[in-house]
Amino acid sequence: MCGQKNFKGDCYYGYYPILKAIHPDKYWVKRISSAEPDRGGNCIFLGYNPGGNLAPAINDKMGCFYSNPNR
């Protein structure tokens, strides 16, 4: 997760459990503009296809996501 589009700015790497709701720390909720799972992984970001910039509706507003290896 990075604070600016195109994986720029301050970034954070995290390891999350599968199929559990992940609620980022309130510091990050207002700052996440791009995110991507590790190679071979998938995440569900409320209508977002992983691997790039967040959709405008959730840019700097992402409060929850799920890690899903089966998608």
C-alpha positions in Angstrom: 0.0 0.0 0.0 1.3 3.4 -1.0 0.3 6.9 -0.1 0.5 8.2 -3.7 -0.6 6.8 -7.1 1.7 4.5 -9.1 3.3 3.1 -5.9 5.0 6.3 -4.9 5.3 8.1 -1.6 5.4 6.3 1.8 4.6 2.6 1.3 3.7 -0.1 3.7 4.1 -3.9 3.3 1.9 -6.1 5.3 1.2 -9.8 5.6 -2.5 -10.5 6.1 -4.7 -13.6 6.9 -6.7 -15.0 4.1 -10.5 -14.2 3.8 -10.5 -12.0 6.9 -11.7 -8.4 6.9 -8.6 -6.2 7.2 -9.1 -2.7 8.6 -5.9 -0.7 8.0 -4.7 1.6 10.8 -6.5 5.0 10.7 -3.2 6.6 9.6 -3.3 4.6 6.3 -7.1 4.8 5.6 -6.7 8.5 4.6 -3.5 7.9 2.7 -3.8 4.7 0.5 -3.8 5.6 -3.2 -2.2 2.5 -4.7 -2.0 -1.1 -3.6 -1.0 -4.5 -4.9 -0.8 -8.1 -3.6 2.4 -10.2 -3.9 2.8 -12.0 -7.2 0.2 -14.8 -7.4 -2.0 -13.2 -4.7 -5.3 -11.4 -5.0 -7.1 -8.9 -2.8 -10.6 -7.5 -2.9 -10.8 -3.7 -2.6 -14.6 -3.0 -3.0 -14.8 -3.1 -6.8 -11.1 -2.6 -7.4 -8.9 -4.9 -9.5 -5.6 -5.3 -7.6 -2.3 -4.1 -9.0 -2.6 -0.4 -9.4 -4.2 2.9 -8.3 -7.4 2.8 -6.3 -10.6 3.8 -7.9 -11.7 7.4 -7.2 -14.5 6.3 -4.9 -12.1 4.6 -2.5 -8.9 6.6 -3.0 -7.8 7.8 0.4 -10.9 6.2 1.9 -10.2 2.4 1.9 -11.2 1.2 5.3 -11.4 -2.5 4.7 -10.1 -5.2 2.3 -9.8 -9.0 2.0 -7.0 -11.2 0.9 -8.2 -13.9 -1.4 -5.8 -16.4 -3.1 -8.7 -18.0 -5.1 -9.6 -15.1 -7.3 
